[in-house]
Structures are given as C-alpha cells and as structure tokens.
Amino acid sequence: MTVRCPKDRKTELECSTLSGNLAVQCCSDCKGTWIPAAEYEVWQSQHDRTHDLPATLDVDYVQSPFDMKAALCPECNHYLSRAKVGLKTPFYVERCPNCNGIWCDHGEWEVLETLGLHTAIEHLFTSEWQIRIKARETAEREREATIEKLGKDLAARVFDLAERLENHPNGDFGVAYLMRRFDR
C-alpha cells in the first residue's frame, strides 16, 4: 500500500526513524512525519512516559506553514484531530481518531522531544491536558500584563510576595490585608 503525505496527498512517504529506533514515514516535500500507531506503541513501551506539563514551554520553534492545513490519515483516510501544544509559538500535533497514527509537521517531534512530551503524545489530546495548557497560557498573559502595568522591578516584588503568601500558613490574612488597603 502506498502511503501519501496527509497534507498534500501527492507525495509518497519514505521510511525513516526517529529517536533512534521509532519506525516512521517522512514526506520529502514538507518534511512532516507519519508515526504509525503500532510502531509508536512498541516504541512507547520501551520508554518512560511523562504525564506532567514541562516546567517551561519556552522553546524556540518556527511553525510549519503546513500546520494550519487540515489533513487526512494516510492509512485510513479519516480527518486527523488536532491537539494544541501551547508554546510562545503554538503548534498542533495531529492524530487519527480511528487508527491512532500521529502526524508531526516539520520540527514538531523535536520540540516534543525537547519538552519530554514525545513519549505520551496521546495525553495532549485529553481535555484535562488542554485545560492545563489554557490555564498556563492565562497565567502567563496575566504575568506579562502585571509586568507591563507595574514595571519589572515592582512586578518581581509582587510575584515574590504572592509566592511567599501562598506558601505561608496564614498567607490568606496577608492577602485580606492588602485587599482592605485597596478597597477604599
């Protein structure tokens, strides 16, 4: 069976490997990678699987121009579902809901590997994971807005105080005190 690129449906995929011994198929045109579910499951069983968000999502990455293009599974022709990986430059990993094969556009596997997410890609597709990513993105936007409004120095002091109060057994008293000071 000829397996074609899910993005352009014309280019025949070529056999290759990732991370040493994960058998995959690559597109010579867009440089994307198809990871058959059976191959991934065997490879995955040989590696520790992570379930946590990485400490940072701040990785240099240039989004593939094909990332926003809808794709069909090269094995069973179903539309691939997408899971957002929330970096400063977010991207979407795609997975077939029917056969569980995975598509990574050019460079995405390397980012997943850097973040330690490559061993548990199925977790990216859970609502729990997506909620955690959205919460992290919201917290980062709030942090950036605080720095913009207060300046770096005062914002750093506010963040430090917030962390100290959060870790103190009576920190809620300190928060209540501050709220009363500004509730005038």
DABEL-V825958 format. One record per helix or strand. SS is the DSSP state (2 for helix, 1 for strand). FROM is the first residue (numbers start at 1). LEN is the number of residues. Records with the same first field share a line. If there is no record, write none. Layout:
SS: FROM-LEN / FROM-LEN
This chain:
1: 4-1 / 12-1 / 14-5 / 22-5 / 33-3 / 72-1 / 79-7 / 91-6 / 102-3
2: 37-8 / 108-8 / 121-5 / 127-24 / 152-16 / 171-12
